[in-house]
Amino acid sequence: MNCGHDIDNFGNYPYKADVINKPWKLTCPACDMSFPTNDFASYYKSGLDANGKFQSKLANKSYLVNTLYPEKGKNWGVDDGYGYIDQSGKKYTFIAYYAHWSLWHGGIIRNALNAFTNAYMYTGEQKYADAGIVMLDRIADLYPEMNTLDMTVSNGFQHSNGGVQGKGKIVGSIWETNMVDHFISAYDALYPGFATLGEEAMNLLKTKSKGSKTKPDDLRLNIEIGILHQTYFSVLNGDIKGNSGMHQSTLTRAAVVLDDPKVTPKWLDFVFQPGDGYSTGGNVNILFVDVIDRDGFGTEASPG
């Protein structure tokens, strides 16, 4: 926004972020300026309700002022979460970009969950399971409500949804397949750690749930309902829908990890059932017969 096309020299998704030391800020690699120019961290905190969910109507609008570069005007580079539009009408989605790349898709939340999960698998130490379970349970609290409906491609938000408006949950529907894969795999790997969950972790989650979760089984149920079952519903409505094989693989993973005789056979049958690939059937049987040949599977899934 400041240095014009100089940023193009840094390729796709060029902005840098330091989530720990400079939360809610992106830094341009070309001119080293930071965006958004307002104190979004304080704005966000001021808008959290009693349940820890952001409500824009509660947020303090006094934080929507350019404090980094006041010489450029009080509104320059200010983002309330829905982007900044410059004088030419171009939209810059700083906060959405930050949430996508720095928090979720390849960001600190997903990476931390993976790190705790891998550490537990390699060492067996309960402290890693505790940390991973806390993260999973809190993700499961929010995942059912996550969507991209108010941040559509037509409104300037670039999602990996194949151009289908509003489809996706944390990210666009195509990359959501990979996102939820990480959650499901983490639950599978951390499962033994629920039985020996530490008191500190359990007390934290009990407090966050206002006492509705009092034992590890409550956490398991919350994660299974909030993530694994949501995977099935989201495949059906297209919020989790990638290229052929992506969402089918994700749903299969959820079915196997859940291992529930009431739903696992149903989900697996759906994956192979003839249909449109998602809402009426995963269509994998047809793919095996009509699409895969002696050279394998084509398009983006092909090797080499």
Sequence and secondary structure as in RCSB ss.txt:
>XXXX:A:sequence
MNCGHDIDNFGNYPYKADVINKPWKLTCPACDMSFPTNDFASYYKSGLDANGKFQSKLANKSYLVNTLYPEKGKN
WGVDDGYGYIDQSGKKYTFIAYYAHWSLWHGGIIRNALNAFTNAYMYTGEQKYADAGIVMLDRIADLYPEMNTLD
MTVSNGFQHSNGGVQGKGKIVGSIWETNMVDHFISAYDALYPGFATLGEEAMNLLKTKSKGSKTKPDDLRLNIEI
GILHQTYFSVLNGDIKGNSGMHQSTLTRAAVVLDDPKVTPKWLDFVFQPGDGYSTGGNVNILFVDVIDRDGFGTE
ASPG
>XXXX:A:secstr
  SGGGGGGG SS  B  TTTSTT EE TTT  EESSS HHHHHHHTB TTS B TTTS GGG S  S GGG TT
TT  SSS EE TTS EE HHHHHIIIIIITTSHHHHHHHHHHHHHHHH  HHHHHHHHHHHHHHHHHGGG   TT
S GGGT   SSTT TT BSSSBHHHHHHHHHHHHHHHHHHHHHHTT  HHHHHHHHHHTTTS  SHHHHHHHHII
IIIHHHHHHHHHTSS  STTHHHHHHHHHHHHH  TTTHHHHHHHHHSSSSSSSS   HHHHHHHT BTTB  GG
GS  
